[in-house]
Amino acid sequence: MNYSKEEVMQYVREEDVKFIRLAFCDVFGKQKNISIMPEELPRAFEYGIAFDASAIAGFGDETRCDLLLHPDPETLMLLPWRPEHGKVVRMFTHITYPDGTPFECDTRSLLKKAVEDAKKAGYTFAFGSEQEFYLFELDENNKPTKIPYDEAGYMDLAPDDRGENIRREICLTLEQMGIRPECSHHEEGPGQNEIDFRYSDPLTVADDTMTFQTIVKIVARRNGVFVDFGPKPLEHKPGNGFHINMSVQSNDGSENLCHMIAGVLDKVVEMTVFLNPTEDSYKRFGMDKAPGYVSWSNENRSQLVRIPAAVGEYRRAELRSPDPTANPYLAFTLLIYAALIGLEKKLDLPEAANINLYKADAETLAKFKKLPGSLSDARKAAAASEFIKEHIPASILDIYCNK
């Protein structure tokens, strides 16, 4: 909504707002927040709100534990599930040390810098997000089970699809918050669902992705079910993907999609630990429409990157390897910088892989570079990468590769 600081304070006064949540995430993308009262808002804008960083994963230890949250007024959002009287709003924040120095592990600020660097180079990126999740039954003690909420399949209808009303409630809640879902449907796995979002700038899409996961968890629990965004919740069923759609425009209006994709393909192995940060992430690769090799094609869902059937402003590239455990700020940051390498060096795409890689023979597969087969392999690739060292602070790289 692009509020200014003064407009935020006026909104809080006039709309009976009683709590302001200042939101951020740790280096792995786990969401955090602190609530302040309206009287503290001027202080938050002028000086920031202090918190104990030693209790946040990757933010340091007790020797240097004070950090400050500074709200971004442009991200003001009403939380519609909270009471009508005594409303609650949320703003995303940037993080600094007490002396005002930016905090190097603030991944949202890393993405802001990547977007600015791209603009200086003459490029503007647009992103779209597609996230899959499973719904599971709760037991008599309200603990999660591995019993799927339904046994429906891809794009099935109610009554087989029991998640229909939950997806509807999620989409309506997001719309109330100014976030526009594009479509929703049942996925291939039992109890598996997907909701896709409209294109926007990278920072907005990353913020919306964080909000989306929160809303899904809240709505699911309100309906008496558990949501699982893990990459492989059920061993012999499809995993959950975080498909990232990208497009780029240059100041001169030239066609750059192929160079962008070439840059991403060139660096994807090195950045995989940030796209797939858990052990279970690697159980998903190479099956059920999750890629296993560095390849691209038009429409083909067995490839790492596909170019869906579309024209004009809807033409984009879809990266299919990430999963929902990725920190979207880090993922988008690295994708932008990889794309810039392709754009600035005018890298050419390799030949399209217009085959089904899931059914290809060993001789055919040997022609393609493989994605890392384990978290250990992905960590080694990142730790040895000059590209990663250039764009990811050493403290974050150490956390991802050595913890």
C-alpha positions as CSV (number, residue, x, y, z in Angstrom):
1,M,0.0,0.0,0.0
2,N,3.1,2.2,0.2
3,Y,2.3,4.0,3.4
4,S,4.7,6.6,4.8
5,K,5.7,6.7,8.5
6,E,3.2,9.5,9.2
7,E,0.4,7.6,7.4
8,V,1.1,4.5,9.4
9,M,0.9,6.4,12.7
10,Q,-2.3,8.1,11.5
11,Y,-3.8,4.7,10.5
12,V,-3.0,3.2,13.9
13,R,-4.7,6.1,15.7
14,E,-7.8,6.2,13.5
15,E,-8.4,2.4,13.1
16,D,-8.3,1.3,16.7
17,V,-5.0,-0.6,16.3
18,K,-3.7,-2.0,19.6
19,F,-0.8,-4.2,18.5
20,I,1.9,-3.7,15.9
21,R,3.9,-6.8,14.9
22,L,7.4,-6.2,13.6
23,A,8.2,-9.2,11.5
24,F,11.6,-10.7,10.4
25,C,13.1,-14.2,9.8
26,D,16.2,-16.1,10.8
27,V,18.8,-17.1,8.2
28,F,16.8,-20.2,7.3
29,G,13.6,-18.3,6.7
30,K,11.8,-19.2,9.9
31,Q,9.4,-16.4,10.7
32,K,9.7,-14.3,13.9
33,N,8.1,-11.2,15.3
34,I,7.8,-8.9,18.3
35,S,4.6,-7.0,19.1
36,I,4.7,-3.4,20.3
37,M,2.0,-1.1,21.5
38,P,0.9,2.0,19.5
39,E,2.7,4.3,21.9
40,E,6.1,2.7,20.9
41,L,5.6,3.2,17.2
42,P,7.4,6.6,17.0
43,R,10.4,5.2,18.8
44,A,10.4,2.2,16.5
45,F,10.5,4.4,13.4
46,E,13.2,6.7,14.8
47,Y,15.5,4.4,16.7
48,G,14.3,0.8,16.2
49,I,13.2,-1.8,18.7
50,A,15.9,-3.8,20.4
51,F,15.7,-7.6,20.7
52,D,18.0,-10.5,21.9
53,A,19.6,-11.8,18.7
54,S,21.4,-14.6,20.6
55,A,18.1,-16.5,20.7
56,I,17.7,-16.4,16.9
57,A,19.3,-19.1,14.8
58,G,22.3,-17.7,13.0
59,F,22.2,-14.3,14.6
60,G,25.1,-14.7,16.9
61,D,25.8,-15.5,20.5
62,E,25.6,-13.7,23.9
63,T,28.8,-11.7,23.3
64,R,27.1,-9.4,20.8
65,C,23.4,-10.0,21.2
66,D,21.6,-6.6,20.8
67,L,20.1,-5.9,17.4
68,L,17.4,-3.4,16.4
69,L,14.3,-3.9,14.2
70,H,13.3,-1.0,12.0
71,P,9.8,-1.2,10.5
72,D,9.3,-0.7,6.8
73,P,6.1,1.5,6.6
74,E,5.4,0.4,3.0
75,T,4.7,-3.1,4.2
76,L,1.9,-2.2,6.6
77,M,-0.8,-4.9,6.6
78,L,-3.9,-5.6,8.7
79,L,-4.1,-9.1,10.1
80,P,-7.8,-9.9,9.3
81,W,-8.1,-12.9,11.6
82,R,-7.4,-10.8,14.7
83,P,-10.2,-9.0,16.6
84,E,-12.2,-6.2,14.9
85,H,-11.8,-4.1,18.0
86,G,-8.2,-3.8,19.1
87,K,-6.8,-4.5,15.6
88,V,-3.4,-6.0,14.9
89,V,-1.2,-4.9,12.0
90,R,2.1,-6.2,10.8
91,M,5.2,-4.6,9.1
92,F,8.3,-6.2,7.8
93,T,11.6,-4.8,9.1
94,H,15.2,-4.3,8.4
95,I,17.8,-5.1,11.1
96,T,20.8,-3.1,12.3
97,Y,23.4,-3.1,15.0
98,P,23.0,-0.4,17.8
99,D,25.4,1.9,15.9
100,G,23.2,1.8,12.8
101,T,25.4,-0.6,10.8
102,P,23.3,-3.0,8.7
103,F,23.2,-6.5,10.1
104,E,24.8,-8.9,7.6
105,C,22.5,-11.8,8.3
106,D,19.4,-9.8,7.5
107,T,18.4,-11.8,4.4
108,R,15.6,-9.4,3.4
109,S,18.1,-6.6,3.1
110,L,20.3,-8.8,0.9
111,L,17.4,-9.1,-1.5
112,K,16.8,-5.4,-1.5
113,K,20.4,-4.9,-2.4
114,A,20.2,-7.5,-5.2
115,V,17.2,-5.7,-6.7
116,E,19.0,-2.3,-6.5
117,D,22.1,-3.8,-8.2
118,A,20.0,-5.2,-11.0
119,K,18.4,-1.8,-11.6
120,K,21.8,-0.2,-11.7
121,A,22.8,-2.7,-14.4
122,G,19.6,-1.8,-16.3
123,Y,17.4,-4.8,-15.5
124,T,14.1,-5.2,-13.7
125,F,13.0,-8.7,-12.5
126,A,9.6,-10.1,-11.8
127,F,8.9,-13.2,-9.8
128,G,6.1,-15.5,-9.1
129,S,5.7,-18.1,-6.4
130,E,4.0,-21.6,-6.4
131,Q,4.2,-23.6,-3.2
132,E,2.8,-27.0,-2.5
133,F,1.8,-28.4,1.0
134,Y,0.3,-31.4,2.5
135,L,-2.7,-31.4,4.9
136,F,-2.7,-34.2,7.6
137,E,-5.1,-35.2,10.3
138,L,-4.4,-34.4,14.0
139,D,-4.7,-37.1,16.6
140,E,-6.8,-37.0,19.8
141,N,-4.2,-34.9,21.5
142,N,-4.0,-32.4,18.6
143,K,-0.6,-33.8,17.6
144,P,0.2,-34.1,13.8
145,T,-0.1,-37.5,12.2
146,K,0.9,-38.7,8.8
147,I,-2.7,-39.5,7.8
148,P,-3.5,-37.4,4.8
149,Y,-6.6,-35.2,5.0
150,D,-8.0,-36.8,1.8
151,E,-7.1,-39.4,-0.9
152,A,-7.8,-37.1,-3.8
153,G,-5.5,-36.7,-6.9
154,Y,-4.5,-34.0,-9.2
155,M,-7.2,-31.3,-9.7
156,D,-9.9,-33.6,-8.3
157,L,-13.1,-32.0,-7.0
158,A,-15.1,-32.2,-3.8
159,P,-16.1,-34.4,-2.1
160,D,-12.9,-36.4,-2.9
161,D,-11.0,-33.1,-2.5
162,R,-11.5,-32.2,1.2
163,G,-9.1,-29.3,1.1
164,E,-11.3,-27.2,-1.2
165,N,-12.8,-25.1,1.5
166,I,-9.5,-24.7,3.3
167,R,-7.9,-23.4,0.1
168,R,-10.8,-21.1,-0.4
169,E,-10.4,-19.7,3.1
170,I,-6.7,-19.2,2.6
171,C,-7.2,-17.4,-0.7
172,L,-10.0,-15.1,0.8
173,T,-7.8,-14.3,3.8
174,L,-4.9,-13.4,1.5
175,E,-7.1,-11.2,-0.6
176,Q,-8.2,-9.3,2.5
177,M,-4.5,-8.6,3.1
178,G,-3.9,-7.3,-0.4
179,I,-2.2,-10.5,-1.7
180,R,-3.7,-11.9,-4.9
181,P,-3.6,-15.6,-5.4
182,E,-3.7,-16.6,-9.1
183,C,-5.1,-20.2,-8.8
184,S,-5.4,-23.1,-6.4
185,H,-6.0,-26.8,-6.7
186,H,-5.5,-30.2,-5.3
187,E,-2.0,-31.7,-6.2
188,E,-1.0,-35.2,-7.0
189,G,-0.3,-36.5,-3.5
190,P,-3.0,-37.5,-1.0
191,G,-3.9,-34.4,1.0
192,Q,-1.5,-32.3,-1.2
193,N,-2.5,-28.8,-2.3
194,E,-1.0,-25.9,-4.3
195,I,-1.7,-22.2,-4.4
196,D,0.0,-19.9,-7.0
197,F,0.5,-16.1,-7.0
198,R,0.5,-13.3,-9.5
199,Y,3.8,-11.8,-10.7
200,S,5.3,-8.9,-8.8
201,D,8.7,-7.5,-7.8
202,P,11.1,-9.8,-6.0
203,L,10.8,-8.2,-2.6
204,T,7.0,-8.2,-2.6
205,V,6.9,-11.8,-3.7
206,A,9.3,-12.9,-1.0
207,D,7.3,-11.0,1.7
208,D,4.1,-12.6,0.3
209,T,5.6,-16.0,0.4
210,M,6.4,-15.6,4.1
211,T,2.9,-14.3,4.7
212,F,1.4,-17.2,2.7
213,Q,3.0,-19.9,4.9
214,T,1.8,-18.2,8.0
215,I,-1.8,-17.9,6.7
216,V,-1.8,-21.6,5.5
217,K,-0.7,-22.8,9.0
218,I,-3.3,-20.6,10.8
219,V,-6.2,-21.6,8.5
220,A,-5.3,-25.2,8.6
221,R,-5.1,-25.3,12.4
222,R,-8.4,-23.4,12.6
223,N,-9.9,-26.3,10.5
224,G,-8.5,-29.0,12.8
225,V,-5.7,-30.2,10.4
226,F,-1.9,-29.9,10.2
227,V,0.0,-28.4,7.3
228,D,3.4,-29.7,6.3
229,F,5.6,-27.7,3.9
230,G,8.4,-30.2,4.1
231,P,10.1,-31.3,0.9
232,K,9.1,-35.0,1.3
233,P,6.4,-35.5,3.9
234,L,5.4,-39.0,2.6
235,E,8.2,-41.4,1.5
236,H,6.5,-42.8,-1.6
237,K,4.4,-39.8,-2.7
238,P,5.3,-36.6,-4.5
239,G,7.3,-34.0,-2.6
240,N,6.4,-30.4,-2.1
241,G,8.0,-27.9,-4.5
242,F,8.5,-24.2,-4.4
243,H,8.4,-23.4,-8.1
244,I,9.9,-20.0,-8.8
245,N,8.8,-18.1,-12.0
246,M,11.2,-15.4,-13.3
247,S,11.2,-12.9,-16.0
248,V,13.4,-9.9,-16.8
249,Q,13.1,-6.6,-18.6
250,S,16.0,-4.5,-19.7
251,N,16.0,-0.7,-20.2
252,D,16.6,-1.1,-23.9
253,G,13.7,-3.5,-24.3
254,S,15.8,-6.4,-25.7
255,E,14.8,-10.0,-25.4
256,N,16.8,-11.4,-22.5
257,L,15.0,-14.5,-21.2
258,C,17.4,-17.0,-22.7
259,H,20.5,-15.2,-21.2
260,M,18.8,-15.1,-17.8
261,I,18.1,-18.8,-17.8
262,A,21.6,-19.6,-19.0
263,G,23.0,-17.7,-16.0
264,V,20.7,-19.6,-13.6
265,L,21.7,-23.0,-15.1
266,D,25.4,-22.0,-14.9
267,K,25.2,-21.3,-11.1
268,V,22.4,-23.5,-9.9
269,V,24.5,-26.3,-8.5
270,E,26.5,-23.8,-6.4
271,M,23.3,-22.3,-5.0
272,T,21.4,-25.5,-4.4
273,V,22.0,-25.6,-0.6
274,F,20.1,-22.3,-0.3
275,L,17.2,-23.6,-2.5
276,N,17.1,-27.0,-0.7
277,P,18.5,-26.6,2.8
278,T,17.4,-29.9,4.5
279,E,18.4,-33.5,4.3
280,D,14.9,-34.4,3.1
281,S,15.2,-31.9,0.2
282,Y,17.3,-34.4,-1.6
283,K,14.9,-37.3,-1.2
284,R,12.5,-35.3,-3.6
285,F,14.9,-34.9,-6.5
286,G,14.6,-37.0,-9.7
287,M,11.0,-38.2,-9.3
288,D,7.4,-37.1,-9.3
289,K,8.1,-34.0,-11.5
290,A,11.1,-32.9,-9.3
291,P,14.2,-32.4,-11.3
292,G,17.5,-34.3,-10.9
293,Y,19.7,-32.8,-13.6
294,V,20.7,-29.3,-14.9
295,S,18.5,-29.0,-18.0
296,W,15.8,-26.9,-19.6
297,S,13.0,-27.3,-22.1
298,N,9.7,-25.7,-23.2
299,E,6.8,-27.0,-21.1
300,N,8.6,-30.3,-20.1
301,R,8.1,-30.9,-16.4
302,S,11.0,-33.4,-16.1
303,Q,13.5,-30.5,-16.5
304,L,15.1,-28.2,-14.0
305,V,13.9,-25.1,-15.9
306,R,10.9,-25.0,-18.1
307,I,9.4,-22.2,-20.2
308,P,5.6,-22.6,-19.8
309,A,3.3,-22.0,-22.8
310,A,2.6,-18.3,-22.7
311,V,3.1,-15.1,-24.7
312,G,4.0,-11.5,-24.1
313,E,4.1,-10.3,-20.5
314,Y,3.3,-13.8,-19.3
315,R,6.4,-15.4,-20.8
316,R,8.7,-16.6,-18.1
317,A,11.0,-19.3,-16.8
318,E,10.0,-21.7,-14.1
319,L,12.7,-23.1,-11.8
320,R,11.5,-26.4,-10.4
321,S,14.2,-27.5,-7.9
322,P,13.5,-25.3,-4.8
323,D,11.3,-26.6,-2.0
324,P,9.3,-24.6,0.6
325,T,12.0,-24.9,3.3
326,A,14.1,-22.4,1.4
327,N,14.4,-18.8,2.7
328,P,12.8,-16.9,-0.2
329,Y,15.0,-13.8,0.4
330,L,18.2,-15.8,-0.1
331,A,16.8,-17.8,-3.0
332,F,15.7,-14.7,-4.9
333,T,18.9,-12.9,-4.1
334,L,21.0,-15.7,-5.7
335,L,18.7,-16.1,-8.7
336,I,19.0,-12.4,-9.5
337,Y,22.8,-12.4,-9.3
338,A,23.1,-15.6,-11.3
339,A,20.7,-14.2,-13.9
340,L,22.8,-11.0,-14.1
341,I,25.9,-13.1,-15.0
342,G,24.0,-14.6,-17.8
343,L,22.7,-11.2,-19.0
344,E,25.9,-9.3,-18.7
345,K,28.0,-12.1,-20.4
346,K,25.3,-12.9,-22.8
347,L,25.6,-16.6,-22.0
348,D,23.9,-19.0,-24.5
349,L,21.5,-21.7,-23.5
350,P,22.6,-25.3,-24.0
351,E,20.5,-27.4,-26.3
352,A,17.0,-27.9,-25.0
353,A,16.3,-31.3,-23.4
354,N,13.0,-32.2,-25.1
355,I,12.9,-35.7,-23.6
356,N,11.5,-37.3,-20.4
357,L,14.5,-37.5,-18.1
358,Y,12.7,-39.8,-15.7
359,K,12.6,-42.4,-18.4
360,A,15.9,-41.7,-20.1
361,D,18.6,-44.4,-20.3
362,A,22.0,-44.0,-18.5
363,E,23.8,-43.0,-21.7
364,T,21.4,-40.1,-22.2
365,L,21.6,-39.0,-18.6
366,A,25.4,-39.0,-18.6
367,K,25.3,-36.0,-20.9
368,F,23.7,-33.8,-18.2
369,K,25.2,-32.4,-15.0
370,K,23.5,-33.7,-11.9
371,L,22.1,-31.6,-9.1
372,P,23.7,-32.4,-5.8
373,G,22.5,-35.8,-4.5
374,S,22.7,-34.9,-0.8
375,L,22.9,-32.0,1.6
376,S,26.6,-32.7,2.1
377,D,27.3,-32.5,-1.6
378,A,25.3,-29.2,-1.9
379,R,27.3,-27.7,1.0
380,K,30.6,-28.6,-0.6
381,A,29.5,-27.0,-3.9
382,A,28.5,-23.8,-2.1
383,A,31.6,-23.6,0.1
384,A,33.9,-23.9,-3.0
385,S,32.0,-21.3,-5.0
386,E,33.4,-17.8,-5.6
387,F,30.0,-16.8,-6.8
388,I,28.4,-17.7,-3.5
389,K,31.2,-16.1,-1.5
390,E,30.7,-12.9,-3.4
391,H,27.0,-12.6,-2.7
392,I,26.4,-14.4,0.6
393,P,28.0,-13.1,3.8
394,A,30.6,-15.4,5.3
395,S,28.6,-15.8,8.5
396,I,25.5,-17.1,6.6
397,L,27.6,-19.4,4.3
398,D,29.2,-20.9,7.4
399,I,25.8,-21.5,9.0
400,Y,24.5,-23.3,5.9
401,C,27.6,-25.3,5.2
402,N,29.1,-26.2,8.6
403,K,26.2,-26.3,11.1
